[in-house]
Amino acid sequence: MATNTGGNATGGSITQTAGTLLDTGSGTVALQTGSATAGIGSAGANVLTSAGTVTASTGSGGVFITETDGAAFTATATGRGQSA
C-alpha cells in the first residue's frame, strides 16, 4: 500500500481499523507514505500484520507495526520519526 502515488502525490498516513489483521500468508506487506510528516500506524494503534516480509517507509510520524509471526522486517522513518 502506497500513499505517495497516483492522484495522492503528497501521501498521507496509513492507519488500520482496530482488531483487523493485514494477512498475506508468506507474502509481502509493503507500506510507504510520501509526506514528510506522515506515519504508519501510531503508538496507540499499531498496524497488525502477518506476512513473510514486511517493509515500511514513512516520514516523521513514525512506523508502528506489530507482526504476529516473525516476518523479515525493514522499517525507516525520517526526521525524528520512531520505528517500533
Helices and strands as residue ranges (DSSP letters): E 22-23, E 28-32, E 39-40, E 47-50, E 53-58, E 62-63, E 65-67, E 72-77
